[in-house]
């Protein structure tokens, strides 16, 4: 089916389809079955279908050479589907810990998989000619995106989008108000896409960010996750009340729920950055080996470039420190759990 027909079909479905079965702000009983909580949003489904169709149109003539990239791209779309359409979306309004899983999918896993596939060329090829020229050109949109992708700027935006929405006042407001909640999701997804587009930029320095810059971004993001996650894990009073107002589920105390969400943000969330760092280190090593092999085939003298080797060594050191921080975090969590019985729900009241 042509892309233009998909656009027309999407527009008709948006006009004809009802809004999602559950809206943000609905009160639910604590024993509601999760499998009855699918959040059908036609605009999201259509957006995912169109994105997949555009990508497939751009990559279908070279499937054999791009299998793992195709798998990564559609894995990213699947992560968005789970976060925004599956019962995870509605459960997230009633269980803080599930909300952190949803945000990890939106902010980290989906953007990481999408840009791991290096989709830019395929997406441009898949668009109609006039549209592709607009995105591939050097107009105002390209200038704005490049400004936002400047490493210090995008790292601050990536962290700020998480920290801002964890302020109790704004967090509760977004849970209870659907337009604000939608804006919350958009901010997490957009900053995640910008962040990982820089991390997995196929260009090396000076056209793209160097290895040290990418790993500094990883460390900043990981430390941000550790700081916020550890605060949520070790606090002794619940902070977010909207979940109780909308019907807190699974019969656990709010304190336990919020501490569990803190652990999810802290440990699995930080490990996502560690996995991405490994991929970046592997790619830099592979690129260095490719350049070396080209020189050997050309009969040139093999010259070791100290600058590149130093960057790789620095990257391995930074990655090791990040893993060490994760390990210390895990040990601290286990030790804190055993040494303070008041935490992890033992001081909280079970609602309902």
C-alpha positions as CSV (number, residue, x, y, z in Angstrom):
1,X,0.0,0.0,0.0
2,X,1.3,3.5,-0.9
3,X,2.3,5.8,1.9
4,X,-0.3,8.4,0.8
5,X,-3.1,5.8,1.1
6,X,-1.9,5.0,4.6
7,X,-2.1,8.7,5.5
8,X,-5.7,8.9,4.1
9,X,-6.7,5.7,6.0
10,X,-5.2,7.1,9.2
11,X,-7.1,10.3,8.9
12,X,-10.4,8.4,8.4
13,X,-9.7,6.2,11.3
14,X,-9.0,9.1,13.5
15,X,-12.3,10.6,12.6
16,X,-14.3,7.4,13.0
17,X,-12.7,5.6,15.9
18,X,-13.7,6.2,19.5
19,X,-11.3,7.5,22.1
20,X,-9.4,5.0,24.2
21,X,-11.5,2.7,26.4
22,X,-10.0,4.1,29.6
23,X,-9.2,7.8,30.1
24,X,-6.7,9.2,32.5
25,X,-8.5,10.3,35.6
26,X,-10.9,7.3,35.7
27,X,-11.4,5.5,39.0
28,X,-10.9,1.8,38.9
29,X,-11.5,-1.0,41.5
30,X,-8.4,-2.5,43.0
31,X,-9.4,-6.0,41.7
32,X,-10.0,-5.0,38.0
33,X,-8.4,-7.5,35.7
34,X,-5.4,-6.0,33.9
35,X,-6.4,-7.8,30.7
36,X,-9.5,-5.7,30.5
37,X,-7.4,-2.5,30.5
38,X,-6.2,-2.1,26.9
39,X,-5.9,1.6,26.1
40,X,-6.8,1.8,22.4
41,X,-5.6,5.1,21.0
42,X,-6.2,5.3,17.3
43,X,-3.7,8.1,16.8
44,X,-0.9,6.1,18.4
45,X,-1.7,2.9,16.6
46,X,-1.9,4.8,13.2
47,X,1.4,6.6,14.0
48,X,3.2,3.3,14.8
49,X,1.8,1.7,11.6
50,X,2.8,4.7,9.4
51,X,6.3,4.8,11.0
52,X,6.7,1.0,10.3
53,X,5.4,1.3,6.7
54,X,7.8,4.2,5.9
55,X,10.8,2.4,7.4
56,X,9.9,-0.9,5.5
57,X,9.4,1.0,2.3
58,X,12.9,2.4,2.7
59,X,14.7,-0.8,3.7
60,X,12.7,-3.6,1.9
61,X,15.2,-3.8,-1.1
62,X,18.1,-4.8,1.2
63,X,16.5,-7.0,3.8
64,X,19.3,-9.6,3.9
65,X,22.0,-7.1,4.9
66,X,19.8,-5.3,7.5
67,X,18.1,-8.0,9.4
68,X,19.3,-7.1,12.8
69,X,18.6,-3.4,12.2
70,X,15.1,-4.2,11.0
71,X,14.6,-6.3,14.2
72,X,15.9,-3.4,16.3
73,X,13.6,-0.8,14.7
74,X,10.5,-2.9,15.0
75,X,11.5,-3.9,18.5
76,X,11.5,-0.2,19.3
77,X,8.0,0.2,17.9
78,X,6.9,-2.9,19.8
79,X,8.2,-1.3,23.0
80,X,6.1,1.8,22.3
81,X,3.1,-0.4,21.7
82,X,3.5,-2.1,25.0
83,X,4.0,1.3,26.8
84,X,1.1,3.1,25.2
85,X,-1.5,0.6,24.1
86,X,-1.2,-2.5,26.2
87,X,-2.6,-2.8,29.8
88,X,0.7,-1.2,31.0
89,X,-0.6,2.2,29.9
90,X,-3.7,2.0,32.1
91,X,-2.1,0.2,35.0
92,X,0.5,2.9,35.1
93,X,-2.2,5.3,36.4
94,X,-2.9,3.1,39.4
95,X,0.5,1.5,40.2
96,X,3.6,3.7,40.6
97,X,6.0,0.8,39.9
98,X,4.3,0.0,36.6
99,X,4.5,3.7,35.7
100,X,8.3,3.5,36.0
101,X,8.3,0.5,33.7
102,X,6.2,2.4,31.2
103,X,8.6,5.4,31.3
104,X,11.6,3.2,31.0
105,X,10.0,1.8,27.8
106,X,9.2,5.3,26.5
107,X,12.3,7.1,27.5
108,X,15.1,4.5,27.2
109,X,14.3,1.1,25.6
110,X,12.2,2.3,22.6
111,X,14.6,5.2,21.6
112,X,17.6,3.0,22.2
113,X,16.3,0.2,19.9
114,X,15.1,2.6,17.2
115,X,18.4,4.5,16.9
116,X,20.5,1.3,17.3
117,X,19.0,0.4,13.9
118,X,20.3,3.6,12.3
119,X,17.0,4.3,10.7
120,X,17.6,7.8,9.2
121,X,18.5,6.8,5.7
122,X,15.7,4.2,5.4
123,X,13.1,6.6,6.8
124,X,14.1,9.3,4.2
125,X,14.0,6.8,1.4
126,X,10.6,5.6,2.5
127,X,9.0,9.0,2.5
128,X,7.3,10.5,-0.6
129,X,9.8,12.6,-2.6
130,X,8.6,16.1,-1.5
131,X,8.5,15.1,2.1
132,X,11.9,13.4,2.1
133,X,13.5,16.5,0.5
134,X,12.1,18.6,3.3
135,X,13.5,16.4,6.1
136,X,16.8,15.8,4.2
137,X,17.4,19.4,3.5
138,X,19.1,22.1,5.6
139,X,16.1,24.2,6.6
140,X,14.9,25.6,9.9
141,X,13.7,22.2,11.2
142,X,17.2,20.7,10.7
143,X,18.8,23.7,12.5
144,X,16.5,23.4,15.5
145,X,17.0,19.6,15.8
146,X,20.8,20.0,15.5
147,X,20.7,22.7,18.3
148,X,18.7,20.4,20.5
149,X,21.2,17.5,19.8
150,X,24.2,19.4,21.1
151,X,25.5,17.0,23.7
152,X,25.3,19.2,26.9
153,X,21.8,20.5,25.8
154,X,20.3,17.1,25.0
155,X,21.7,15.5,28.2
156,X,20.2,18.3,30.4
157,X,16.9,17.9,28.5
158,X,16.9,14.2,29.0
159,X,17.5,14.4,32.7
160,X,15.1,17.4,33.2
161,X,12.2,15.6,31.5
162,X,12.5,12.8,34.1
163,X,13.1,15.0,37.2
164,X,10.5,17.6,36.4
165,X,7.6,15.1,36.2
166,X,8.7,13.4,39.4
167,X,8.0,16.6,41.5
168,X,4.9,15.4,43.4
169,X,2.7,18.4,42.4
170,X,3.3,17.9,38.7
171,X,3.3,14.1,38.9
172,X,-0.1,14.0,40.5
173,X,-1.5,16.7,38.1
174,X,-0.3,14.7,35.1
175,X,-1.9,11.4,36.4
176,X,-5.3,13.1,36.8
177,X,-5.3,15.2,33.7
178,X,-5.2,13.5,30.3
179,X,-3.8,16.4,28.1
180,X,-1.0,17.0,30.7
181,X,-0.3,13.2,30.8
182,X,-0.1,13.2,27.0
183,X,2.4,16.0,27.2
184,X,4.4,14.1,29.8
185,X,4.7,11.1,27.5
186,X,5.7,13.3,24.5
187,X,8.4,15.0,26.5
188,X,9.9,11.7,27.6
189,X,9.8,10.1,24.2
190,X,11.1,13.2,22.3
191,X,14.0,13.7,24.7
192,X,14.8,10.0,24.6
193,X,14.9,10.0,20.8
194,X,17.1,13.1,20.7
195,X,19.5,11.6,23.4
196,X,20.0,8.2,21.7
197,X,20.2,9.8,18.3
198,X,23.4,11.5,19.6
199,X,24.6,8.4,21.4
200,X,24.3,6.2,18.3
201,X,25.3,8.8,15.8
202,X,27.3,6.9,13.1
203,X,29.6,9.8,12.5
204,X,32.8,10.0,14.5
205,X,34.5,13.2,15.7
206,X,34.8,15.9,14.5
207,X,31.5,15.5,12.5
208,X,29.8,13.6,15.3
209,X,30.4,13.4,19.0
210,X,33.6,11.6,20.2
211,X,33.7,8.6,22.3
212,X,34.5,10.6,25.5
213,X,31.5,12.8,24.9
214,X,29.2,9.9,24.4
215,X,30.4,8.1,27.6
216,X,30.2,11.4,29.5
217,X,26.5,11.5,28.5
218,X,26.0,7.9,29.6
219,X,27.6,8.7,33.0
220,X,25.5,11.8,33.5
221,X,22.3,9.9,32.6
222,X,23.2,6.9,34.8
223,X,24.1,9.1,37.8
224,X,20.8,10.9,37.3
225,X,18.9,7.7,37.4
226,X,20.8,6.4,40.5
227,X,20.2,9.6,42.4
228,X,16.5,9.8,41.7
229,X,15.9,6.1,42.0
230,X,17.8,5.8,45.3
231,X,15.9,8.8,46.8
232,X,12.6,7.1,45.9
233,X,13.8,3.7,47.3
234,X,15.1,4.9,50.6
235,X,12.4,7.5,51.5
236,X,10.1,6.6,54.4
237,X,6.8,8.4,53.4
238,X,4.7,8.2,50.2
239,X,4.8,11.3,48.0
240,X,2.3,10.7,45.3
241,X,-1.4,10.7,46.1
242,X,-3.1,10.6,42.7
243,X,-2.8,6.8,42.6
244,X,-5.0,6.5,45.7
245,X,-7.5,8.9,44.4
246,X,-7.9,6.9,41.1
247,X,-7.9,3.5,42.8
248,X,-4.6,2.1,43.9
249,X,-4.3,-1.6,42.7
250,X,-2.7,-4.8,43.8
251,X,-3.3,-4.3,47.5
252,X,0.2,-3.0,48.4
253,X,1.0,0.1,50.4
254,X,1.9,3.3,48.6
255,X,5.3,3.3,50.3
256,X,6.1,-0.2,49.0
257,X,4.8,0.8,45.5
258,X,6.9,3.9,45.3
259,X,10.0,2.2,46.7
260,X,9.6,-0.6,44.1
261,X,9.3,2.0,41.4
262,X,12.5,3.6,42.7
263,X,14.4,0.3,42.4
264,X,13.1,-0.1,38.9
265,X,14.4,3.3,37.9
266,X,17.6,2.8,39.8
267,X,18.8,-0.7,38.8
268,X,17.2,-1.9,35.5
269,X,17.0,1.7,34.2
270,X,20.7,2.3,34.8
271,X,21.6,-1.0,33.3
272,X,20.0,0.1,30.0
273,X,22.7,2.8,29.8
274,X,25.4,0.2,30.6
275,X,24.1,-1.9,27.7
276,X,24.1,1.1,25.4
277,X,27.7,2.0,26.5
278,X,28.8,-1.5,25.6
279,X,27.3,-1.1,22.1
280,X,29.1,2.2,21.6
281,X,32.4,0.8,22.8
282,X,32.0,-2.2,20.4
283,X,31.2,0.1,17.5
284,X,34.2,2.3,18.1
285,X,36.5,-0.8,18.4
286,X,35.0,-2.2,15.2
287,X,35.5,1.1,13.3
288,X,39.2,1.2,14.5
289,X,39.7,-2.3,13.3
290,X,38.1,-1.5,9.9
291,X,40.4,1.5,9.4
292,X,43.4,-0.7,10.3
293,X,42.3,-3.4,7.8
294,X,41.9,-0.9,5.0
295,X,45.5,0.4,5.6
296,X,46.9,-3.1,5.5
297,X,45.0,-4.0,2.3
298,X,46.3,-0.7,0.7
299,X,49.9,-1.7,1.7
300,X,50.3,1.4,3.9
301,X,52.5,1.3,7.0
302,X,50.5,0.4,10.0
303,X,50.4,3.5,12.2
304,X,48.8,3.3,15.7
305,X,46.9,6.5,16.5
306,X,47.5,7.2,20.2
307,X,44.5,9.6,20.3
308,X,42.0,6.9,19.3
309,X,43.5,4.3,21.6
310,X,43.5,6.7,24.5
311,X,39.8,7.5,23.8
312,X,39.0,3.8,23.8
313,X,40.9,3.2,27.0
314,X,39.1,6.2,28.6
315,X,35.8,4.8,27.5
316,X,36.5,1.4,29.0
317,X,37.5,3.1,32.3
318,X,34.4,5.2,32.4
319,X,32.2,2.2,31.6
320,X,33.9,0.2,34.4
321,X,33.2,3.0,36.9
322,X,29.5,3.1,35.8
323,X,29.2,-0.6,36.3
324,X,30.8,-0.2,39.7
325,X,28.3,2.5,40.6
326,X,25.5,0.1,39.6
327,X,26.9,-2.7,41.7
328,X,27.3,-0.5,44.8
329,X,23.8,0.7,44.3
330,X,22.5,-2.9,44.3
331,X,24.5,-3.8,47.4
332,X,23.2,-0.7,49.2
333,X,19.7,-1.6,48.3
334,X,20.0,-5.1,49.6
335,X,21.8,-4.0,52.8
336,X,19.2,-1.2,53.4
337,X,16.3,-3.6,53.0
338,X,17.7,-5.9,55.7
339,X,18.9,-3.3,58.1
340,X,15.7,-1.1,58.2
341,X,12.5,-2.9,58.7
342,X,10.5,0.2,58.5
343,X,11.1,0.5,54.7
344,X,9.6,-1.4,51.7
345,X,6.0,-1.2,52.9
346,X,6.4,-2.2,56.5
347,X,5.5,1.3,57.6
348,X,2.8,1.9,55.0
349,X,-0.9,1.2,55.3
350,X,-2.5,-1.1,52.8
351,X,-5.3,0.8,51.0
352,X,-8.8,-0.5,50.6
